[in-house]
């Protein structure tokens, strides 16, 4: 019994002696590779940011690519630590290529979509977009996903395959945007006076643009009001501020001018059918 125990102990010690250093070396390579991937990514980013007119979208994309490249090299180094030769590994991968491709087709499609986003640039970091059923400001575009933040600061991660495979509505693409507001006045009120009042409010706001010129036009005769369509142009960054302020200022200006803004109402006629 004691001899069997000694034999088992010797075998365990032999295994530890043979493979222990390999395991320790593999762990050390993983740690160094992980640190090196982060360092290489930061160095790439710092170098690209020194290039004049380098887009932040491209910078972050290349940072991500360099990081994953270093990690792939690290994994290959770990495999070689256990005696797996590159030639043998390539043979295995080529043999299992179809199975790997089928298993990773979603991931590979996201990478391909990331490359297409980089090439065609439908949006860039900082743009406010609506894509894949989500709307928000683009924070990052990596090899696999696009990250966005909603106006109420909710973080959204969308796979690149969904981004590239759907329509993109980019609200930040053009320098200017048009503010559309619908305003109704009473049928008994002076239409020209109402239009002049609204135009004066638009002209008083320094954020509205003269080119393209603003528009105030009668577009609908509603059930309870004569409806104006108000259109004013402004810089994209001023859109929501202009929309909110014009809505408030137009209401106050019409009230001050004595122009009524009606609310839905119904006239009821009572008929007395009782026989006298």
SVG drawing of the C-alpha trace seen along z (x, -y; Angstrom):
<svg xmlns="http://www.w3.org/2000/svg" viewBox="-101 -93 111 95">
<polyline fill="none" stroke="black" stroke-width="0.4" points="0.0,0.0 2.8,-2.4 4.6,-1.5 1.5,-2.3 1.1,-5.6 4.8,-6.5 4.3,-5.5 1.2,-7.8 3.1,-10.6 6.0,-10.2 3.7,-10.3 2.0,-13.5 5.3,-15.1 6.5,-14.2 3.3,-15.7 3.7,-18.8 7.4,-19.1 6.6,-18.6 3.4,-20.7 3.6,-23.0 6.1,-25.4 4.1,-25.3 0.9,-26.3 2.8,-29.1 4.3,-30.3 0.9,-30.3 -0.7,-32.3 2.2,-34.7 1.8,-35.1 -1.9,-35.7 -1.3,-38.4 1.4,-40.1 -0.7,-39.9 -3.7,-41.4 -1.7,-44.3 0.1,-44.7 -3.2,-44.8 -4.4,-47.7 -1.1,-49.5 -1.0,-49.0 -4.6,-50.3 -3.8,-53.4 -0.5,-54.1 -2.4,-53.7 -5.1,-56.1 -2.6,-58.7 -0.7,-58.4 -3.8,-58.7 -5.1,-61.7 -2.0,-63.6 -2.8,-63.2 -4.5,-66.3 -8.2,-65.9 -8.3,-62.3 -11.9,-61.3 -12.5,-60.0 -14.6,-57.2 -11.6,-55.9 -9.3,-56.3 -11.5,-54.2 -12.0,-51.6 -8.2,-51.1 -7.7,-51.1 -10.2,-48.2 -8.6,-46.4 -5.1,-46.6 -6.3,-45.4 -7.9,-42.3 -4.9,-41.6 -2.6,-41.5 -5.0,-39.2 -5.1,-36.8 -1.3,-36.7 -1.4,-36.1 -3.7,-33.1 -1.4,-31.6 1.6,-32.1 -0.3,-30.3 -1.1,-27.4 2.5,-27.1 3.5,-27.0 1.8,-23.6 3.6,-22.3 0.9,-23.0 2.7,-24.1 1.3,-26.8 1.3,-24.4 -0.7,-21.9 -3.1,-24.6 -3.6,-25.9 -4.4,-22.4 -7.0,-21.9 -8.5,-25.3 -8.7,-24.8 -10.4,-21.4 -12.9,-22.8 -13.3,-26.1 -16.8,-25.4 -18.0,-24.4 -16.3,-27.5 -17.8,-29.7 -21.3,-28.4 -20.9,-28.7 -19.5,-32.3 -21.5,-33.6 -23.3,-36.1 -20.0,-37.4 -18.3,-37.5 -21.3,-39.3 -20.9,-41.9 -17.2,-42.4 -18.0,-42.7 -20.7,-45.2 -18.3,-47.2 -15.9,-47.4 -18.7,-48.6 -19.7,-51.2 -16.0,-52.4 -15.8,-52.5 -19.2,-54.2 -19.5,-56.3 -23.3,-56.8 -22.6,-58.4 -19.7,-59.2 -19.2,-59.5 -21.2,-62.3 -24.0,-62.1 -27.6,-61.7 -29.1,-58.8 -32.1,-56.5 -31.0,-53.0 -32.0,-49.4 -35.1,-50.5 -33.1,-52.7 -32.3,-56.4 -29.4,-58.1 -26.0,-59.8 -23.2,-57.5 -20.6,-57.0 -18.3,-54.3 -18.1,-52.1 -16.1,-48.9 -15.5,-45.8 -18.6,-44.1 -21.0,-46.7 -22.1,-50.3 -22.7,-52.0 -25.2,-54.8 -26.6,-57.0 -30.2,-58.1 -31.2,-61.7 -32.0,-60.4 -28.5,-58.8 -29.4,-55.1 -26.6,-53.1 -27.5,-51.1 -25.3,-48.5 -26.5,-47.5 -24.7,-44.7 -23.1,-46.1 -25.1,-43.6 -28.3,-45.2 -27.0,-48.7 -25.8,-48.0 -28.8,-45.9 -31.4,-48.6 -32.1,-52.2 -30.2,-55.0 -31.8,-58.3 -28.9,-60.7 -30.3,-63.9 -26.7,-65.4 -25.6,-64.9 -26.6,-68.4 -25.6,-71.6 -29.1,-73.0 -32.6,-71.6 -36.1,-72.8 -38.4,-73.3 -42.1,-72.6 -44.9,-73.8 -48.6,-73.7 -50.6,-76.6 -54.4,-77.1 -56.4,-80.3 -60.1,-80.9 -62.3,-81.3 -63.4,-84.7 -59.8,-86.0 -57.8,-88.0 -55.6,-85.6 -53.2,-88.3 -52.7,-89.5 -52.0,-86.0 -49.5,-85.4 -47.8,-88.8 -47.6,-88.0 -46.0,-84.6 -43.5,-86.1 -42.5,-88.7 -41.7,-86.0 -39.5,-84.1 -37.6,-87.2 -37.0,-88.1 -35.2,-84.8 -31.5,-85.2 -31.1,-81.5 -33.5,-81.3 -31.9,-81.6 -33.0,-84.0 -31.7,-81.5 -33.7,-79.4 -36.4,-81.9 -39.1,-81.0 -42.6,-80.1 -46.0,-80.8 -48.9,-79.5 -52.5,-78.5 -52.5,-74.8 -55.7,-73.4 -59.2,-74.5 -59.9,-72.3 -63.0,-71.5 -62.3,-74.2 -59.5,-76.3 -57.7,-77.8 -54.3,-76.0 -51.0,-77.6 -47.9,-75.5 -44.8,-77.4 -41.4,-76.5 -38.2,-78.0 -34.6,-76.9 -31.8,-76.8 -28.5,-75.2 -28.8,-71.5 -27.4,-72.1 -30.2,-74.7 -33.1,-72.6 -34.8,-71.6 -34.2,-74.9 -35.7,-76.8 -38.7,-74.4 -39.5,-74.7 -39.0,-78.5 -40.9,-79.3 -43.9,-77.2 -44.0,-79.2 -43.3,-82.6 -45.9,-82.1 -48.6,-81.3 -47.7,-84.3 -47.5,-86.6 -50.9,-85.6 -52.4,-86.0 -50.9,-89.5 -52.2,-90.4 -55.7,-89.3 -55.7,-86.3 -57.6,-83.4 -56.1,-79.8 -59.2,-77.7 -59.6,-74.3 -62.0,-71.6 -65.6,-72.5 -69.1,-71.4 -72.3,-73.4 -75.4,-71.6 -78.9,-72.7 -81.8,-71.7 -85.2,-71.3 -88.3,-71.1 -90.7,-68.6 -93.3,-68.5 -96.9,-69.1 -98.5,-72.2"/>
</svg>
